[in-house]
Amino acid sequence: MLLKEKHKLVESISCANWNFASSGAFIAFMMLDLKNLDRARELYFAEIESVKKGVVSEEELEKAKNQIETAFILAHQNYDGMAEFLGETVTIADIEKYNNYIAEIKNVKKEDVIACAEKYLKHESHSLVVIEPKKAEKKMEVGKLAK
């Protein structure tokens, strides 16, 4: 929200995570004008550092938990979501993880968020990918033939 609503540096921003048995990934997607990239990146990492310092309100935490719960429920209401669920369950061989997912999310405390951010969201282990629109190619113009 900071990057979009307060600073107006991005058109959209979203996050996703992939959890595997022994690894995972936390991904932030931003759509922005390239002139805002450095400032947006700086503020993104500043926000992560503030989470590590405990700057997380109960309101933000409850909102995040509600969003995660809603996304989980909605994702499992179509064939794609059910197939992904079955694939993940087979891959990690732990149906209980998914049976208890919503209850575990509801039990997340502020201290859990801080510990997770400190453990996994390290500036030195991030990757940055920038996808730019293809630049228009200059077409060779055929001039008038000299007489």
BELGISUL-V93414 format. One record per backbone hydrogen bond with DSSP energy under -1.0 kcal/mol. CO is the residue of the C=O (numbers start at 0). NH is the residue of the N-H. If there is no record, write none. Layout:
CO_NH / CO_NH
This chain:
0_4 / 0_5 / 1_6 / 2_8 / 11_30 / 13_28 / 15_26 / 17_24 / 22_19 / 24_17 / 26_15 / 28_13 / 30_10 / 30_11 / 32_35 / 33_36 / 35_39 / 36_40 / 37_41 / 38_42 / 39_43 / 40_44 / 41_45 / 42_46 / 43_47 / 44_48 / 45_49 / 46_50 / 47_51 / 48_52 / 49_54 / 50_53 / 53_55 / 56_60 / 57_61 / 58_62 / 59_63 / 60_64 / 61_65 / 62_66 / 63_67 / 64_68 / 65_69 / 66_70 / 67_71 / 68_72 / 69_73 / 70_74 / 73_76 / 77_81 / 78_82 / 79_83 / 80_84 / 81_85 / 82_86 / 83_87 / 84_88 / 85_89 / 86_90 / 87_91 / 88_92 / 94_98 / 95_99 / 99_103 / 100_104 / 101_105 / 102_106 / 104_107 / 108_112 / 109_113 / 110_114 / 111_115 / 112_116 / 113_117 / 114_118 / 115_119 / 116_120 / 119_121 / 121_124 / 122_125
